[in-house]
Amino acid sequence: MSVTTRALGDALASIVGPAGASDAPAARRAAAVDGREPQIVVRPRTLDEAARIVALAHDERLAVVPRGSGTALALGIPIERVDLVLDLAGLDAIVEHNPEDMTATVQAGVTAGALAARLAAHRQTLPLDPPGWSGRTLGGIAATAASGPLRARYGTMRDLLLGVRFVQADGVLTWGGARVVKSVTGYDVPKLLVGSLGTLAVLGELTLRLHPLPESEATCLVAVRSVDAAQELAALIVDSTLQPNRVELLDGAALAASGLPPAAAAVVVSFGSVAPAVRAQQAAIAAAADRMHARAETMGPGFWRTYDRMLAGTGTTRLAVSTLAARVAATLDEARAALSGAGGVVMTGCASLGLLRVAVGQGEPGLLATAIERLRAFVAADEGSVVIERGAPALRTRVDPWGAVPAPSLALMRALKQQFDPERTLNPGRFVGRI
Amino acid sequence: MALSADVVSELERILGAGELVLTAEGRMVYECDMHTFYKGAPDAVALPSRAEQVQAIVRLCRAARVPIVPRGSGTGLIGGAMAPQGGVMVSLNRMASILEVDLPNRCATVQPGLINLWLSNAVRERGWFFAPDPSSQMVSSIGGNVSTNAGGPHCLKYGITTNHVLGLEVVTGSGDLVRLGGKTVDHPGYDLTGIAVGSEGTFGLVTAVTVRLTHLPEAVKTVLAAFRTVVEASETVSAIIASGMIPAALEMLDEAIITAINAGTGAGYPEGAGAVLLIELDGPRAEVEAQGDRAAALCRETGALSVSVARDETERALLWKGRKEAAGAVGRLTAAYLLQDAVVPRSKLPQIMREIVAIGARYGLLIANVFHAGDGNLHPMICYDDRVPDELERAMAANEELLRACIALGGSVTGEHGNGLDKCKNLPLQYADADLNFMYRIRGVFDPDRIMNPGKLLPSHPACGEGFRPQRPVLPAGTWV
């Protein structure tokens, strides 16, 4: 085996240079996925190198794990095999920013923070803020379809990815989509790859739609007496002409974790627009709060940074629950009841879209597994879902982190995997149905 | 191809009396969509009213290897809903009900044959609408909008059809009835809904659609500005976008269109105007007031001949009048035209507009432009007279050259009309062999026997065939294992 590894290392080094491939114990240990150490960690400097590495791994029947910032490695079913970790952090070039077209093309290893810094000078933004967004790579955000509070207005990577260059499982460099903001030429390949967790292809370069950075922004927190009241307020906002950026629901524990005054629950809503429109919408929220016998407080400019740190830092287990907007409060109550035996439960969500984030501090896998199944049964009537976004391998072994996918859809997903990665080179076994 | 007697009698059994069109006159109605160049009548037209019937038709046709062509209202512009290889056309306009409106969850589920505007009409009084607004929205079906991933003037702010589709019920080319997505926003697994929207009936037939509804804005502000030249107007478009606003719509009309409109009922455009820009902002009142003022000021700064701001709904309708009549007004200019739908990066508008004028001059043809300037989606109408020998050939050559110019500037072959039979041959301009092959293989997953709308969307090309192997990277020499 050592001879094989040595020879493999030499072959890879001939692609990426001696510094780009490492089979040193420390490097392998640091790159372990679900406790499985790869034989080698390879760091391409160009997309072409990434393609050659994948082609080589494919022919040698090695399992490849593409890796960005490593934020989402605890997402999915514990992986079957790990031979080669493809570290994409070196693909960190912002290839092009066209301020007039409001588009940017970046390599997959560019972090959302690095792009934000570059765009801010032009008063533009890529409005994606999954927890810990600043340090996460855009390739990783695309592969996991991760989203945050700004989703309430701007959608997800699905709505912002215009074009994508990717490496197929056999190393073929391929491109889909377009470099302009509007295109329906051919199939919408970017949609297929967003959220595919690197199981169909390795994402290499992304062309993104940008938005203008709002001239003025303000955030209001309305503390309410119950989660039901929070849902009611969120519904009022949704069924109005207000144009919020974010409509977040926080339970009491989330308020405490964010260092905010105690309350049963709160809705935090932000507006981005020209200053008079921000003020007018703030006033509308204050009036709505008043009618509910609550008070709207204006938050400082650092609020969302604090909130992001709280989201990113809370919970050893994290669940993403998708339900209906009109069922958010009931689902939150159900989650609380199901997790009554667990500790450090903090719940937040994008109330207008029916999304809940459930973070759990402590809880043994059996208890958590039972709670997850109970919550899945609860949201099943609305075709909702509960995904373990982060969790110990023991938990993700015990209960499917994705939940059941309806058989006809799963059959199509398996057929796609079979078509594009029949050797199961990419992230084997991690995705839905052990794809 | 003619259908066998067995297939016909089985179709009659599935559909019942009167729901199958077999006569030559009856089938003739279905021989083309709005792109009347491309003609091909189906051998039979099925008019199902239930998803089970659609599924039974697909299973029957799959077993008999008979092509299926889906059709909604037939308002497509790309030769999509016509049958070049014959077979069975499935017309979905009898499945036109609203199945559910769920305002607390901001969505509705409808059958594919429902007319786009009818959905907005059904929810408008309660404050909501369905955002995708193709110009055909009074007659086009939501199933057709899903099939082509249709856009419209207001997609600059609101996005195109795919941004508003939450779920689909589809009978795939395998004959399976599959529900993709749904009312909740996240579904684990590949985004099958996302890849199916815009697949132009090549994956299967849509039998139900769950769409997102959008709240009506508090206020709308419409500004119309006339400029001496299209280039000046294009520069204003860039200035508006650069100032940090995304209008709901940003439309441009060029001199040829203005002349045609002025020759008719007129829309009050000033003499000497070489371009008209229609800017519409919607959202919170204070936002549209501030941005409307700014847009008007930018138009004046960039040398507009005139700037009008609508003060009420009547004035707004007046400003839109010319834009809405544009397609009809072209009839005053020409007996026939070719319509292009290519896209350029917004910043390349001045360049491509100059190029279009040059191409028109080179081929001795009038090219009229009315288009979605905000997102760079061009709609040049290349006018020709089919009584003049070789004028159609020249128009086609000009069309091709124009498309190539758009792609050379980093653009796209089609922005909102779709590929169909018309544009599929142009895909190799934008996509390499490996890219085309990837798409060909996606299609096979949903339609393994390739019976669904054959000959559409993907070109006849070696990369779109079995056995094609795209080029792989060169690996280091030698053996290492």
Chai-1 contact restraints between the chains, C-beta under 6 A:
chainA,res_idxA,chainB,res_idxB,connection_type,confidence,min_distance_angstrom,max_distance_angstrom,comment,restraint_id
A,T4,B,V481,contact,1.0,0.0,6.0,A-B,restraint_1
A,A7,B,W480,contact,1.0,0.0,6.0,A-B,restraint_2
A,L8,B,W480,contact,1.0,0.0,6.0,A-B,restraint_3
A,A11,B,P476,contact,1.0,0.0,6.0,A-B,restraint_4
A,A11,B,W480,contact,1.0,0.0,6.0,A-B,restraint_5
A,S14,B,P476,contact,1.0,0.0,6.0,A-B,restraint_6
A,A51,B,P473,contact,1.0,0.0,6.0,A-B,restraint_7
A,R52,B,P473,contact,1.0,0.0,6.0,A-B,restraint_8
A,A55,B,R472,contact,1.0,0.0,6.0,A-B,restraint_9
A,A55,B,P473,contact,1.0,0.0,6.0,A-B,restraint_10
A,A55,B,L475,contact,1.0,0.0,6.0,A-B,restraint_11
A,L56,B,L475,contact,1.0,0.0,6.0,A-B,restraint_12
A,E60,B,V481,contact,1.0,0.0,6.0,A-B,restraint_13
A,E100,B,S238,contact,1.0,0.0,6.0,A-B,restraint_14
A,E100,B,S347,contact,1.0,0.0,6.0,A-B,restraint_15
A,D101,B,P345,contact,1.0,0.0,6.0,A-B,restraint_16
A,D101,B,R346,contact,1.0,0.0,6.0,A-B,restraint_17
A,D101,B,S347,contact,1.0,0.0,6.0,A-B,restraint_18
A,R123,B,G244,contact,1.0,0.0,6.0,A-B,restraint_19
A,D159,B,N163,contact,1.0,0.0,6.0,A-B,restraint_20
A,G171,B,R472,contact,1.0,0.0,6.0,A-B,restraint_21
A,G171,B,P473,contact,1.0,0.0,6.0,A-B,restraint_22
A,V172,B,A434,contact,1.0,0.0,6.0,A-B,restraint_23
A,V172,B,P470,contact,1.0,0.0,6.0,A-B,restraint_24
A,V172,B,R472,contact,1.0,0.0,6.0,A-B,restraint_25
A,T174,B,A434,contact,1.0,0.0,6.0,A-B,restraint_26
A,T174,B,D435,contact,1.0,0.0,6.0,A-B,restraint_27
A,T174,B,F438,contact,1.0,0.0,6.0,A-B,restraint_28
A,W175,B,D435,contact,1.0,0.0,6.0,A-B,restraint_29
A,A178,B,S412,contact,1.0,0.0,6.0,A-B,restraint_30
A,R179,B,G410,contact,1.0,0.0,6.0,A-B,restraint_31
A,V180,B,V343,contact,1.0,0.0,6.0,A-B,restraint_32
A,V180,B,P345,contact,1.0,0.0,6.0,A-B,restraint_33
A,V180,B,G376,contact,1.0,0.0,6.0,A-B,restraint_34
A,V180,B,G411,contact,1.0,0.0,6.0,A-B,restraint_35
A,V180,B,S412,contact,1.0,0.0,6.0,A-B,restraint_36
A,V181,B,D375,contact,1.0,0.0,6.0,A-B,restraint_37
A,K182,B,V343,contact,1.0,0.0,6.0,A-B,restraint_38
A,K182,B,D375,contact,1.0,0.0,6.0,A-B,restraint_39
A,K182,B,N377,contact,1.0,0.0,6.0,A-B,restraint_40
A,K182,B,G415,contact,1.0,0.0,6.0,A-B,restraint_41
A,S183,B,V343,contact,1.0,0.0,6.0,A-B,restraint_42
A,S183,B,S412,contact,1.0,0.0,6.0,A-B,restraint_43
A,V184,B,N149,contact,1.0,0.0,6.0,A-B,restraint_44
A,V184,B,G198,contact,1.0,0.0,6.0,A-B,restraint_45
A,V184,B,T414,contact,1.0,0.0,6.0,A-B,restraint_46
A,V184,B,G418,contact,1.0,0.0,6.0,A-B,restraint_47
A,T185,B,S412,contact,1.0,0.0,6.0,A-B,restraint_48
A,T185,B,V413,contact,1.0,0.0,6.0,A-B,restraint_49
A,T185,B,T414,contact,1.0,0.0,6.0,A-B,restraint_50
A,T185,B,Q430,contact,1.0,0.0,6.0,A-B,restraint_51
A,G186,B,L427,contact,1.0,0.0,6.0,A-B,restraint_52
A,G186,B,M439,contact,1.0,0.0,6.0,A-B,restraint_53
A,Y187,B,M439,contact,1.0,0.0,6.0,A-B,restraint_54
A,Y187,B,I442,contact,1.0,0.0,6.0,A-B,restraint_55
A,D188,B,G198,contact,1.0,0.0,6.0,A-B,restraint_56
A,K191,B,D191,contact,1.0,0.0,6.0,A-B,restraint_57
A,K191,B,G194,contact,1.0,0.0,6.0,A-B,restraint_58
A,K191,B,I195,contact,1.0,0.0,6.0,A-B,restraint_59
A,L192,B,I195,contact,1.0,0.0,6.0,A-B,restraint_60
A,G195,B,D191,contact,1.0,0.0,6.0,A-B,restraint_61
A,S196,B,Y190,contact,1.0,0.0,6.0,A-B,restraint_62
A,P212,B,G244,contact,1.0,0.0,6.0,A-B,restraint_63
A,T241,B,E218,contact,1.0,0.0,6.0,A-B,restraint_64
A,Q243,B,G283,contact,1.0,0.0,6.0,A-B,restraint_65
A,Q243,B,P284,contact,1.0,0.0,6.0,A-B,restraint_66
A,S273,B,E287,contact,1.0,0.0,6.0,A-B,restraint_67
A,V274,B,E287,contact,1.0,0.0,6.0,A-B,restraint_68
A,V274,B,A290,contact,1.0,0.0,6.0,A-B,restraint_69
A,P276,B,A286,contact,1.0,0.0,6.0,A-B,restraint_70
A,P276,B,A290,contact,1.0,0.0,6.0,A-B,restraint_71
A,A277,B,P284,contact,1.0,0.0,6.0,A-B,restraint_72
A,A277,B,A286,contact,1.0,0.0,6.0,A-B,restraint_73
A,A277,B,E287,contact,1.0,0.0,6.0,A-B,restraint_74
A,A280,B,A286,contact,1.0,0.0,6.0,A-B,restraint_75
A,Q281,B,P284,contact,1.0,0.0,6.0,A-B,restraint_76
A,S322,B,T184,contact,1.0,0.0,6.0,A-B,restraint_77
A,S322,B,V185,contact,1.0,0.0,6.0,A-B,restraint_78
A,S322,B,D186,contact,1.0,0.0,6.0,A-B,restraint_79
A,L324,B,N105,contact,1.0,0.0,6.0,A-B,restraint_80
A,A325,B,N105,contact,1.0,0.0,6.0,A-B,restraint_81
A,A326,B,P104,contact,1.0,0.0,6.0,A-B,restraint_82
A,A326,B,N105,contact,1.0,0.0,6.0,A-B,restraint_83
A,L353,B,V185,contact,1.0,0.0,6.0,A-B,restraint_84
A,G354,B,T184,contact,1.0,0.0,6.0,A-B,restraint_85
A,E383,B,G182,contact,1.0,0.0,6.0,A-B,restraint_86
A,E383,B,T184,contact,1.0,0.0,6.0,A-B,restraint_87
A,G384,B,T184,contact,1.0,0.0,6.0,A-B,restraint_88
A,S385,B,P188,contact,1.0,0.0,6.0,A-B,restraint_89
A,V387,B,P188,contact,1.0,0.0,6.0,A-B,restraint_90
A,W402,B,P188,contact,1.0,0.0,6.0,A-B,restraint_91
A,V405,B,G189,contact,1.0,0.0,6.0,A-B,restraint_92
A,P408,B,D176,contact,1.0,0.0,6.0,A-B,restraint_93
A,P408,B,V178,contact,1.0,0.0,6.0,A-B,restraint_94
A,L412,B,L192,contact,1.0,0.0,6.0,A-B,restraint_95
A,M413,B,G189,contact,1.0,0.0,6.0,A-B,restraint_96
A,M413,B,Y190,contact,1.0,0.0,6.0,A-B,restraint_97
A,A415,B,V445,contact,1.0,0.0,6.0,A-B,restraint_98
A,L416,B,V445,contact,1.0,0.0,6.0,A-B,restraint_99
A,Q419,B,R441,contact,1.0,0.0,6.0,A-B,restraint_100
A,Q419,B,V445,contact,1.0,0.0,6.0,A-B,restraint_101
A,V432,B,P188,contact,1.0,0.0,6.0,A-B,restraint_102
A,V432,B,G189,contact,1.0,0.0,6.0,A-B,restraint_103
